[in-house]
């Protein structure tokens, strides 16, 4: 049974090439596909079209997936851009302010 959704590894096996070469074909737009997170996928039909018709014209621009978008944050105090994994600013060491960090739950008074 043929898989309908193919990964880079599946396509490399079918084409008899290395996954790195298939990745470049995706990045250049020659093989149509979709990037979800940090993985590329194509349908079996897209691969057959690529083989039958040759490379496609590259897309005018690549729209980044929301999952891979830049999540860096800017410190409210010193305007330093910080890595998304950091919870405190590298310059002034103030904590990252997000709605969840500043969230104060409503408490009923007895």
C-alpha positions as a Markdown table, in Angstrom:
| # | Residue | x | y | z |
|---|---|---|---|---|
| 1 | Unk | 0.0 | 0.0 | 0.0 |
| 2 | Unk | 1.4 | 3.4 | -1.0 |
| 3 | Unk | 1.6 | 6.1 | 1.5 |
| 4 | Unk | -0.2 | 9.3 | 0.5 |
| 5 | Unk | 1.8 | 11.6 | 2.7 |
| 6 | Unk | 5.6 | 11.3 | 2.2 |
| 7 | Unk | 8.5 | 12.6 | 4.3 |
| 8 | Unk | 11.9 | 13.7 | 3.1 |
| 9 | Unk | 13.2 | 10.2 | 3.9 |
| 10 | Unk | 10.4 | 8.5 | 2.0 |
| 11 | Unk | 11.1 | 10.7 | -1.1 |
| 12 | Unk | 14.8 | 10.2 | -0.9 |
| 13 | Unk | 14.3 | 6.4 | -0.9 |
| 14 | Unk | 11.9 | 6.6 | -3.9 |
| 15 | Unk | 14.2 | 8.9 | -5.9 |
| 16 | Unk | 17.4 | 7.0 | -4.8 |
| 17 | Unk | 19.0 | 10.2 | -3.4 |
| 18 | Unk | 20.1 | 11.6 | -0.1 |
| 19 | Unk | 17.6 | 13.3 | 2.3 |
| 20 | Unk | 19.7 | 16.5 | 2.2 |
| 21 | Unk | 19.2 | 16.8 | -1.6 |
| 22 | Unk | 15.4 | 16.4 | -1.2 |
| 23 | Unk | 15.5 | 19.0 | 1.5 |
| 24 | Unk | 17.1 | 21.5 | -0.9 |
| 25 | Unk | 14.4 | 20.6 | -3.6 |
| 26 | Unk | 11.7 | 21.5 | -1.0 |
| 27 | Unk | 13.5 | 24.7 | 0.0 |
| 28 | Unk | 14.0 | 25.9 | -3.6 |
| 29 | Unk | 10.3 | 25.1 | -4.4 |
| 30 | Unk | 11.1 | 22.6 | -7.1 |
| 31 | Unk | 9.1 | 19.9 | -5.2 |
| 32 | Unk | 5.9 | 21.3 | -3.9 |
| 33 | Unk | 5.2 | 20.5 | -0.3 |
| 34 | Unk | 4.3 | 21.8 | 3.1 |
| 35 | Unk | 6.5 | 22.5 | 6.1 |
| 36 | Unk | 4.9 | 21.7 | 9.4 |
| 37 | Unk | 7.1 | 22.5 | 12.4 |
| 38 | Unk | 10.6 | 21.6 | 11.2 |
| 39 | Unk | 9.6 | 18.7 | 8.9 |
| 40 | Unk | 8.6 | 18.8 | 5.2 |
| 41 | Unk | 5.8 | 16.7 | 3.7 |
| 42 | Unk | 4.5 | 16.1 | 0.2 |
| 43 | Unk | 1.7 | 14.0 | -1.2 |
| 44 | Unk | 2.4 | 11.0 | -3.5 |
| 45 | Unk | 0.6 | 12.9 | -6.2 |
| 46 | Unk | 2.9 | 16.0 | -5.8 |
| 47 | Unk | 5.9 | 13.7 | -6.2 |
| 48 | Unk | 4.5 | 12.0 | -9.3 |
| 49 | Unk | 3.8 | 15.5 | -10.8 |
| 50 | Unk | 7.4 | 16.5 | -10.1 |
| 51 | Unk | 8.7 | 13.4 | -11.8 |
| 52 | Unk | 6.4 | 13.7 | -14.8 |
| 53 | Unk | 6.5 | 17.5 | -15.4 |
| 54 | Unk | 9.9 | 18.4 | -14.0 |
| 55 | Unk | 10.7 | 21.1 | -11.5 |
| 56 | Unk | 8.1 | 23.7 | -10.8 |
| 57 | Unk | 8.7 | 27.4 | -10.8 |
| 58 | Unk | 9.7 | 28.4 | -7.2 |
| 59 | Unk | 7.1 | 30.2 | -5.2 |
| 60 | Unk | 7.4 | 34.0 | -5.1 |
| 61 | Unk | 8.0 | 33.8 | -1.4 |
| 62 | Unk | 7.8 | 31.2 | 1.4 |
| 63 | Unk | 5.3 | 31.9 | 4.2 |
| 64 | Unk | 6.8 | 30.6 | 7.4 |
| 65 | Unk | 4.8 | 28.2 | 9.4 |
| 66 | Unk | 3.4 | 29.7 | 12.6 |
| 67 | Unk | 5.2 | 26.9 | 14.5 |
| 68 | Unk | 8.6 | 28.0 | 13.2 |
| 69 | Unk | 8.0 | 31.7 | 13.5 |
| 70 | Unk | 10.5 | 33.7 | 15.5 |
| 71 | Unk | 9.4 | 33.8 | 19.2 |
| 72 | Unk | 12.1 | 36.0 | 20.5 |
| 73 | Unk | 11.0 | 38.6 | 23.0 |
| 74 | Unk | 12.0 | 42.1 | 23.8 |
| 75 | Unk | 12.7 | 43.2 | 27.4 |
| 76 | Unk | 10.2 | 45.8 | 28.6 |
| 77 | Unk | 12.9 | 47.5 | 30.7 |
| 78 | Unk | 16.0 | 47.7 | 28.4 |
| 79 | Unk | 14.6 | 46.8 | 25.0 |
| 80 | Unk | 17.1 | 43.9 | 24.5 |
| 81 | Unk | 15.9 | 41.1 | 22.2 |
| 82 | Unk | 16.2 | 37.8 | 24.0 |
| 83 | Unk | 16.1 | 34.1 | 23.0 |
| 84 | Unk | 12.7 | 32.5 | 23.4 |
| 85 | Unk | 14.0 | 29.9 | 25.9 |
| 86 | Unk | 15.2 | 32.6 | 28.3 |
| 87 | Unk | 13.0 | 33.6 | 31.2 |
| 88 | Unk | 15.1 | 36.6 | 32.2 |
| 89 | Unk | 16.8 | 39.3 | 30.1 |
| 90 | Unk | 20.4 | 38.7 | 29.3 |
| 91 | Unk | 21.3 | 42.4 | 29.9 |
| 92 | Unk | 19.3 | 43.5 | 32.9 |
| 93 | Unk | 18.2 | 40.1 | 34.3 |
| 94 | Unk | 14.6 | 41.2 | 34.7 |
| 95 | Unk | 12.0 | 38.4 | 34.3 |
| 96 | Unk | 10.1 | 38.0 | 31.0 |
| 97 | Unk | 6.7 | 39.5 | 31.2 |
| 98 | Unk | 3.9 | 37.6 | 29.5 |
| 99 | Unk | 0.3 | 37.5 | 30.3 |
| 100 | Unk | 0.7 | 34.2 | 32.2 |
| 101 | Unk | 3.6 | 35.5 | 34.4 |
| 102 | Unk | 1.7 | 38.6 | 35.3 |
| 103 | Unk | -1.6 | 36.8 | 35.7 |
| 104 | Unk | -3.1 | 37.2 | 39.2 |
| 105 | Unk | -6.1 | 34.9 | 39.7 |
| 106 | Unk | -9.3 | 36.3 | 41.0 |
| 107 | Unk | -9.8 | 35.4 | 44.6 |
| 108 | Unk | -13.1 | 35.7 | 46.4 |
| 109 | Unk | -13.0 | 37.1 | 49.8 |
| 110 | Unk | -15.0 | 35.1 | 52.3 |
